[in-house]
């Protein structure tokens, strides 16, 4: 039997979430690395994005774990985001108008992966 290729994952977390504590994101990342046979350690690439003008976007950090030439694990930590969907429609509960746009991040990330 051929081994399965690594399962890509995108973990988005607000660092001010009082419902799902940010430590859960860290634990999921460690579990993902172990599940996919990768050594624990720092991300291959780290990008720090500043807040947008007028509160349009929260500052956030993106930690990418690259295998070969593909980002297989992306961890996004969003400053000041509580228990809400980042960049969502504020007319709905648990949506934060200020980005980054989590839906766009998901589409872009998952669009780069095929099984």
ABEGO torsion letter per residue (X at the ends): XBBBBBBBBBBBBBAABAABBAAAAAAAAAAAAAAAGBBBEBBABBBBBBBBBGGABBBBBBBBBBBEABBABBBBBBBGBBBBBBGBBAABBGBBABOBBAAAAAAAAAAABBX
